[in-house]
């Protein structure tokens, strides 16, 4: 699941990005309303977390513009806790409102609740062949057998399944899963792919994760293995 965080406070933004990333989400963080609008309009997100008091344009204006073309869920996270502010945010199309200071456990609970809300359970189960990834329960199975994954392995598998059939370069995987620039001297992507393969491919047929030499990795069912 991919989240856009628009927060101008450095300490809060860094804390949220780190915590949500460790919880298995892919997080893009920008620090002003103009950049937030650009990201929301040009990238695909499952949730937007917006502060209200932002440089460039405030959260109210940002949400109004987003709602003209997108129904992506929005969580307002702000120090403004007046009832009128909460009502205004909800009337503009926000899905929830959490006042600072907050408990991170409550934030993650609200994030999970928003992502589940109003969506049929089937839409949150990804399937490729006999591999299933349940986004609500954060559970993977192969041929009905539970596959135990770390948070990063879950995010890596989600990325591969979401872009089934598409060859993903190592740089793309590094940026999306670890929020890092790929360095040819770093083997974190290759090592993580090997661990993931050992869990979902080694004991099963058909093999689903394939190496495309000189390009990257792809998850797909190939005709010669179907």
Steps between C-alpha positions, in 0.01 A plus 500: 500500500633843401449813711564868422592700811479881471652642820724805538627427852833322457486306826142383449552417134816300563337314791190408298691397189730274702218346704265438207784360289593258777132399514528389138359799312671678212512869603573808291551813712478859374505817708268749327155515347615566143725193497220302665260593222756407233564160659131424552417588140788312339546191716274218616441489878278294728486769771592866547600635844476879496590772747276809490754778558731457201722741307406564138133417550319372807351157546144622440592636156705191420209269586254706293724468196562128555127426531434647154661195340570240769319305772821383667441476879634794703600517867554848643773515763526842662537704816168675426238309699203739502167335420453747212832391351407132520161567342658705222748224419227234487275721287784551252534124466747384766445148631638554851663761721768447765626783721860550613649387728402144412593145587661315209304185584177696455625645173576157354162370619327787319708442189397134493137591565491754215662258258240235586201733509242455231708255299377145431735252655566337161659817366763476771616150412756489219543173310753367253459129425470331842677787683273728703579821687231620743556872552248530785646217706856558369528131428652306210414144399623262228283200417311580819813486717585808708823673397664694783636831373679793660350847448749576220444161334125566508551838333736348242250227414218755482702708253581200280138378502354845443716534189463139388663436164703821511878479524605715796857635500695468824498881531119505493475227762754673725315831476153355558580253778796655681470864392863497395702572186630176355874459526661226290717416799190427710345153479195568717258450208659177376528360853138583577380343175693183588334482843157564351554230236598253768166556668257514208674313215750238618242244615237579237420488129469701287784735585374857513798732560732520200829678436526694176874518449635854484157650571345391829226274632146408400223301667287309250382157391694404191343284230774238517444467878120520514 
